[in-house]
Amino acid sequence: MAQIGETSRLATAEQSNSLFEFYRSMNLQGRRTFWACTAGWTLDGMDFMLFPLAIGTLVAALGTDAKTLGGIVSLTVLCSAAGGWLAGFLADRIGRVKTMQITILLFSLGSLASAFAQNVDQLSLARALLGVGFGGEAAVAAVTLSEVVAGKYRGRAMGFYQSSYAVGWGLAILIQAIAYSTFADDLAWRIMFGVGAAPALLIFFIRRNVTEPQVAIAARSEEPSVSLFRIFDRSNLRATLTGSLLTIGAQGGFYALMTWVPQFLRTERKISVLASTPYLMTLIGGCFAGYVTGGWLSDKFGRRPVFILFSCAAAGCVYVYTHVSLSDAEMLMLGFPLGFFAVGYYSALMACLNEMFPTRVRGAGVGFTYNAGRAVGGLFPFLVGALAATTTLSSAISIFALLSYGLVFVVALLFLRETKGTDLSI
């Protein structure tokens, strides 16, 4: 009898450690919320990553240069910072689900407007609109999902949520390959951005199938009104500052690296647009695995160990990728661990940020901290482009990526409090 009980206990423990246990533990409404949030983030990532893939063509099509286009990426990310904070606050006031629909509409319209841009100014305005929706959707969807999953599975849920960004990036590369193999370059980039309007269709699914998390409804009923600046009061200030610094490092490393890798492959490795597809897909495959694994590890060992391990490994991979003389085959293989470690901490990051703030200001708190990282880290694409005018692109990428990963390491090691398993109903 004791043996049967021990076997049952071990089976239960093994099941709770399963990668997919977070999904099995959800009811139907929770699963619908999961799919809505991940689909939104997939299409969000697709829309954003279409632009870096088109940078080489846009230089000629709009008569501009890499520095200016890097500045447009930075403008998009800066607008996403403002959009994230405001959307988070709006989610605390009118609800997570309504706000998510608004943000999806905004970034879809921004991508569609990009397809019709005739000059750099028009493209900048279109990408700014996309940025507002992009930043808002990321924050609100993450908060919504975090509130419908059990605390002990939150890292894994966020891991699969974050991994959908890699799927979106893969879709962007697929769209690029089809567009450039079917149309002339000066039309292909417009087709790409036009396809980016498709996420607007997701709004209809959300309206019919997703309901507001109960914990958020309860919090609003107890306190209907809350200040936009409450995340800066004494009880929340530490979380706001620590979360912002952590995301500056996380976002800075991502944007410095991922925005410019396609151009790095073409200019320094002499690999064409279509020939670069296997390299980028390998990188994306590593990203997907990193997101999922990082979430699982953060549930098992905690958020802080994941930040420390992945930031160190990412720094090493970036240096080797950009500075060590490698064959094309070696470059292809290295893309997987580079993607794995360069983004794996994001799963722990989104879980951690949600666990730092009480429910009534969680939307504003996550929206601000996650997008404060975008606001500062979003400058890095511009700075990389500017620095590349005086040195090699590989050196510019590595300098800003290594600074970013170093910041993640220091904040996690010295200032961050462990949040694994936090009850979000408080």
Order of alpha helices (4+ residues) and beta strands (2+ residues): alpha-alpha-alpha-alpha-alpha-alpha-alpha-alpha-alpha-alpha-alpha-alpha-alpha-alpha-alpha-alpha-alpha-alpha-alpha
